[in-house]
Amino acid sequence: MKSFSCCGFSEPVWQCINISCDIATQILIELLLTGSLAFIMFSLGLSLRSQDFGVAFQQPKALIAGVIAQILMLPLIAFVLLKIFGIQGDFALGIMILSCCPGGITSSLVTKLSRGDVALSISYTALASLVTAATLPVVLSLTAPILIPQQDVGLSIVPLSFKVFSLATLPVLLGVAIRQWTPKFAVRWQLPSSQLANGLFIAVLIGVLIGQWDVFIAYLPVLGPVLLLLNLIMLIIGLAVGHLLSLKKSQITSLSVEAGFQNGTIGIVVGSLISEELVQGGLSRFSLPSAVYSVLMLVTIVPFVLWRRSL
């Protein structure tokens, strides 16, 4: 078989072609994921007004409840569940990535269907999207040495914060700025951009599942129980914290939704940015828990909505 110099080494033609295809596939996946996430977050920003960021601050108890449930309790509960289930390694860090993500792009819709406080939900999502760039790298830098002590994932707070800020926070701020400067344009394109963002989210999820169906099925018994339990516990904690602080029923619903349903797209993208090690089908092992979670949370959304509407 003919050989030629590939990257400075003499390799068979077919092997070099496979290497090139793998690199090209990885680059394409990262471009599609990062581009989709940036547009999804931009669409969120386009639907926000600058005063939406202050809604939670006008309701101090609701703001405190949101901080307790989403920023403090969510990563803590995720870490405890990992220890209980004995999950370590890349998947464990992937679950911690998910626990630091803000509410999903559908959280305001779920809140509306559940008859919750939509304005508060939007405020929660907006604020969480801003602080994720700071909280996610810090949590990962603290938990990575414990969860994967044998592996150096090369986490550096500042570079990772910059990446998360560029992909998750900056697009939101850009959308808000456009809404502030050209409100007519923003209002006109808000619905189409939101529909496209939802379509991208579904496309990313379907693409991941199609490309990794065998992997998804193989690891579902391992990741499924802990992720589903995390979802249910956080829904309950959101309800409990809201009741303890005597929030209104609609506010309690919003808090529970924001605590229980996370933005899996951010988890998938951040996982791909941290590690270049791909599982079969072309997705980082750090990203797989977020992909599995994005499917499993659909199991609890419908019962939750029906229950809250019946109250």
C-alpha positions as CSV (number, residue, x, y, z in Angstrom):
1,M,0.0,0.0,0.0
2,K,1.3,3.4,-0.9
3,S,2.4,5.7,1.8
4,F,3.1,9.4,2.0
5,S,4.1,12.0,4.5
6,C,1.2,13.0,6.7
7,C,1.8,15.5,9.5
8,G,5.5,14.7,9.2
9,F,5.0,10.9,9.4
10,S,4.8,8.2,6.7
11,E,1.3,6.9,6.9
12,P,-1.0,4.8,4.6
13,V,-3.3,7.0,2.4
14,W,-6.5,5.6,4.0
15,Q,-5.3,6.3,7.5
16,C,-4.5,9.9,6.7
17,I,-7.9,10.3,5.0
18,N,-9.6,9.0,8.1
19,I,-7.6,11.4,10.3
20,S,-8.5,14.3,8.1
21,C,-12.2,13.3,8.1
22,D,-12.2,13.0,11.9
23,I,-10.7,16.5,12.2
24,A,-13.1,17.9,9.7
25,T,-16.1,16.3,11.4
26,Q,-15.0,17.7,14.8
27,I,-14.6,21.2,13.4
28,L,-18.0,21.0,11.7
29,I,-19.7,19.8,14.9
30,E,-18.1,22.5,17.0
31,L,-19.0,25.2,14.4
32,L,-22.7,24.0,14.3
33,L,-23.0,23.7,18.0
34,T,-21.4,27.1,18.9
35,G,-23.2,28.9,16.1
36,S,-26.5,27.4,17.2
37,L,-26.0,28.3,20.8
38,A,-24.9,31.8,20.0
39,F,-28.1,32.3,17.9
40,I,-30.3,30.7,20.6
41,M,-29.0,33.1,23.2
42,F,-29.2,36.1,20.8
43,S,-32.8,35.2,20.3
44,L,-33.4,35.2,24.0
45,G,-31.8,38.6,24.3
46,L,-33.9,39.9,21.5
47,S,-37.0,39.1,23.5
48,L,-35.7,40.9,26.6
49,R,-36.0,44.5,27.6
50,S,-33.4,46.1,29.9
51,Q,-36.0,46.4,32.7
52,D,-36.5,42.6,32.6
53,F,-33.1,42.2,34.4
54,G,-34.5,44.2,37.3
55,V,-37.8,42.4,37.8
56,A,-36.2,39.9,40.3
57,F,-34.5,42.8,42.1
58,Q,-37.9,44.4,42.6
59,Q,-38.9,41.2,44.4
60,P,-36.1,40.5,46.9
61,K,-37.6,37.3,48.3
62,A,-38.0,35.9,44.8
63,L,-34.4,36.9,43.9
64,I,-33.1,35.2,47.1
65,A,-35.1,32.1,46.2
66,G,-33.7,32.0,42.7
67,V,-30.1,32.3,44.0
68,I,-30.6,29.6,46.6
69,A,-32.3,27.1,44.2
70,Q,-30.5,27.6,40.9
71,I,-27.0,28.9,41.7
72,L,-26.3,27.2,45.1
73,M,-28.5,24.1,45.4
74,L,-28.4,22.8,41.8
75,P,-24.6,22.2,41.7
76,L,-24.6,20.9,45.3
77,I,-27.4,18.4,44.6
78,A,-25.8,17.3,41.4
79,F,-22.5,16.7,43.3
80,V,-24.2,14.7,46.0
81,L,-26.1,12.6,43.5
82,L,-22.8,11.8,41.7
83,K,-21.3,10.6,45.0
84,I,-24.4,8.5,45.9
85,F,-24.6,6.8,42.4
86,G,-20.8,6.4,42.3
87,I,-20.4,8.2,39.0
88,Q,-17.0,9.6,38.3
89,G,-14.9,10.6,35.3
90,D,-15.9,12.5,32.2
91,F,-19.7,11.9,32.6
92,A,-19.6,13.2,36.2
93,L,-18.0,16.4,35.1
94,G,-20.5,16.6,32.3
95,I,-23.3,16.5,34.8
96,M,-21.6,19.3,36.8
97,I,-21.5,21.3,33.6
98,L,-25.2,20.8,33.2
99,S,-25.9,21.9,36.8
100,C,-24.3,25.3,36.2
101,C,-26.4,26.0,33.1
102,P,-29.2,28.6,33.2
103,G,-32.8,27.8,32.5
104,G,-33.7,26.3,29.1
105,I,-34.9,28.3,26.2
106,T,-38.4,26.9,26.7
107,S,-38.6,27.8,30.4
108,S,-40.7,30.9,29.8
109,L,-43.1,28.8,27.6
110,V,-43.3,26.1,30.3
111,T,-43.9,28.8,32.9
112,K,-46.7,30.3,30.8
113,L,-48.4,26.9,30.3
114,S,-48.0,26.2,34.0
115,R,-49.6,29.6,34.9
116,G,-46.5,30.9,36.5
117,D,-45.0,34.4,36.6
118,V,-43.6,34.8,33.1
119,A,-41.9,38.1,33.8
120,L,-40.1,36.6,36.8
121,S,-39.1,33.6,34.7
122,I,-37.7,35.8,32.0
123,S,-35.8,37.8,34.7
124,Y,-34.4,34.5,36.2
125,T,-33.2,33.3,32.8
126,A,-31.7,36.6,31.9
127,L,-29.7,37.0,35.1
128,A,-28.6,33.3,35.1
129,S,-27.4,33.7,31.5
130,L,-25.2,36.6,32.6
131,V,-23.7,35.0,35.7
132,T,-23.1,31.6,34.0
133,A,-19.8,32.9,32.6
134,A,-18.5,33.3,36.1
135,T,-20.1,30.5,38.1
136,L,-19.6,27.6,35.6
137,P,-15.8,27.8,35.4
138,V,-15.5,28.2,39.2
139,V,-17.7,25.2,40.0
140,L,-15.8,23.1,37.4
141,S,-12.4,24.1,38.7
142,L,-13.5,23.1,42.2
143,T,-15.1,19.8,41.3
144,A,-12.9,18.5,38.5
145,P,-9.9,17.5,40.7
146,I,-12.4,15.4,42.9
147,L,-14.4,13.8,40.1
148,I,-11.5,13.1,37.7
149,P,-8.4,13.2,39.8
150,Q,-6.5,11.0,37.4
151,Q,-7.1,13.2,34.4
152,D,-5.9,16.7,33.7
153,V,-8.7,18.4,31.7
154,G,-6.7,21.6,31.5
155,L,-9.4,23.8,33.1
156,S,-8.5,27.4,33.3
157,I,-11.0,29.8,34.8
158,V,-10.3,32.9,32.7
159,P,-10.2,31.3,29.3
160,L,-13.2,29.2,30.0
161,S,-15.1,32.2,31.4
162,F,-14.3,34.1,28.2
163,K,-15.6,31.3,26.0
164,V,-18.8,30.9,27.9
165,F,-19.2,34.7,28.0
166,S,-18.7,34.9,24.2
167,L,-21.2,32.2,23.4
168,A,-23.8,32.5,26.1
169,T,-23.7,36.0,27.7
170,L,-22.5,38.3,24.9
171,P,-25.2,37.2,22.4
172,V,-27.9,37.9,25.1
173,L,-26.5,41.4,25.7
174,L,-26.3,42.0,21.9
175,G,-30.0,41.0,21.6
176,V,-31.0,43.3,24.5
177,A,-29.0,46.2,22.9
178,I,-30.8,45.7,19.6
179,R,-34.1,45.6,21.4
180,Q,-33.2,48.8,23.2
181,W,-31.9,50.7,20.2
182,T,-34.2,49.5,17.5
183,P,-37.4,48.3,19.2
184,K,-39.5,48.1,16.1
185,F,-36.9,45.8,14.4
186,A,-36.6,43.7,17.5
187,V,-40.4,43.2,17.9
188,R,-40.7,42.4,14.2
189,W,-38.1,39.7,14.3
190,Q,-38.6,38.4,17.8
191,L,-41.1,35.7,16.9
192,P,-39.2,34.5,13.7
193,S,-35.9,34.4,15.6
194,S,-37.6,32.6,18.6
195,Q,-39.0,30.0,16.2
196,L,-35.7,29.5,14.5
197,A,-33.9,29.2,17.9
198,N,-36.4,26.5,19.0
199,G,-35.9,24.8,15.6
200,L,-32.1,24.9,16.1
201,F,-32.4,23.5,19.6
202,I,-34.6,20.6,18.3
203,A,-32.2,20.1,15.3
204,V,-29.2,19.9,17.6
205,L,-30.9,17.4,19.9
206,I,-32.2,15.2,17.0
207,G,-28.8,15.4,15.3
208,V,-27.1,14.3,18.5
209,L,-29.5,11.4,19.0
210,I,-29.4,10.2,15.4
211,G,-25.6,10.4,15.4
212,Q,-25.2,8.7,18.8
213,W,-28.2,6.5,19.2
214,D,-26.1,3.5,20.1
215,V,-24.1,5.5,22.6
216,F,-27.3,7.1,24.0
217,I,-28.9,3.7,24.6
218,A,-25.7,2.2,26.0
219,Y,-25.3,4.9,28.6
220,L,-28.9,5.7,29.4
221,P,-29.1,3.1,32.3
222,V,-26.0,4.9,33.8
223,L,-26.9,8.5,33.2
224,G,-30.7,8.3,33.1
225,P,-31.5,7.7,36.8
226,V,-29.2,10.4,38.2
227,L,-30.3,13.0,35.6
228,L,-34.0,12.3,36.0
229,L,-33.6,12.3,39.8
230,L,-31.7,15.6,39.6
231,N,-34.6,17.1,37.5
232,L,-37.2,15.9,40.0
233,I,-35.3,17.0,43.1
234,M,-34.7,20.5,41.7
235,L,-38.4,20.9,40.8
236,I,-39.3,19.9,44.4
237,I,-36.5,22.2,45.9
238,G,-37.8,25.1,43.8
239,L,-41.3,24.5,45.2
240,A,-40.0,24.1,48.7
241,V,-37.9,27.2,48.7
242,G,-40.7,29.2,47.3
243,H,-43.1,28.1,50.0
244,L,-40.6,28.7,52.8
245,L,-40.2,32.3,51.6
246,S,-43.9,32.7,51.2
247,L,-43.9,33.5,47.5
248,K,-47.0,33.7,45.4
249,K,-48.2,30.6,43.7
250,S,-47.2,32.0,40.3
251,Q,-43.7,32.9,41.6
252,I,-43.3,29.4,43.1
253,T,-44.1,27.9,39.7
254,S,-41.6,30.1,37.9
255,L,-38.9,29.3,40.5
256,S,-39.5,25.5,40.2
257,V,-39.3,25.7,36.4
258,E,-36.1,27.6,36.4
259,A,-34.5,25.3,39.0
260,G,-35.7,22.1,37.3
261,F,-35.2,22.7,33.6
262,Q,-31.7,23.6,32.4
263,N,-30.4,24.7,29.0
264,G,-28.9,21.5,27.7
265,T,-27.5,23.3,24.6
266,I,-25.1,25.2,26.7
267,G,-24.0,22.0,28.4
268,I,-23.4,20.3,25.1
269,V,-21.3,23.2,23.7
270,V,-19.3,23.8,26.9
271,G,-18.5,20.1,27.0
272,S,-17.3,20.1,23.5
273,L,-15.1,23.1,24.2
274,I,-13.4,21.5,27.2
275,S,-12.5,18.2,25.6
276,E,-11.5,17.1,22.2
277,E,-12.0,13.4,23.1
278,L,-15.1,12.3,21.2
279,V,-17.3,9.3,21.8
280,Q,-18.7,7.3,18.9
281,G,-20.7,9.6,16.7
282,G,-18.6,12.8,17.3
283,L,-19.6,14.3,20.7
284,S,-17.5,15.0,23.7
285,R,-18.0,12.7,26.6
286,F,-18.5,15.8,28.7
287,S,-21.4,16.8,26.5
288,L,-23.3,13.5,26.6
289,P,-25.1,14.0,30.0
290,S,-26.6,17.3,28.7
291,A,-27.9,15.6,25.6
292,V,-29.4,12.8,27.6
293,Y,-30.9,15.3,30.1
294,S,-32.5,17.3,27.2
295,V,-34.5,14.3,26.3
296,L,-35.4,13.1,29.8
297,M,-36.7,16.5,31.0
298,L,-39.5,16.2,28.4
299,V,-40.7,13.3,30.6
300,T,-41.5,15.6,33.5
301,I,-42.6,18.7,31.7
302,V,-46.0,17.5,30.7
303,P,-47.0,16.1,34.2
304,F,-45.6,19.3,35.8
305,V,-47.6,21.6,33.6
306,L,-50.8,19.6,34.0
307,W,-50.4,19.6,37.8
308,R,-49.7,23.3,38.2
309,R,-52.6,24.1,35.9
310,S,-55.0,22.0,38.1
311,L,-54.2,24.0,41.2
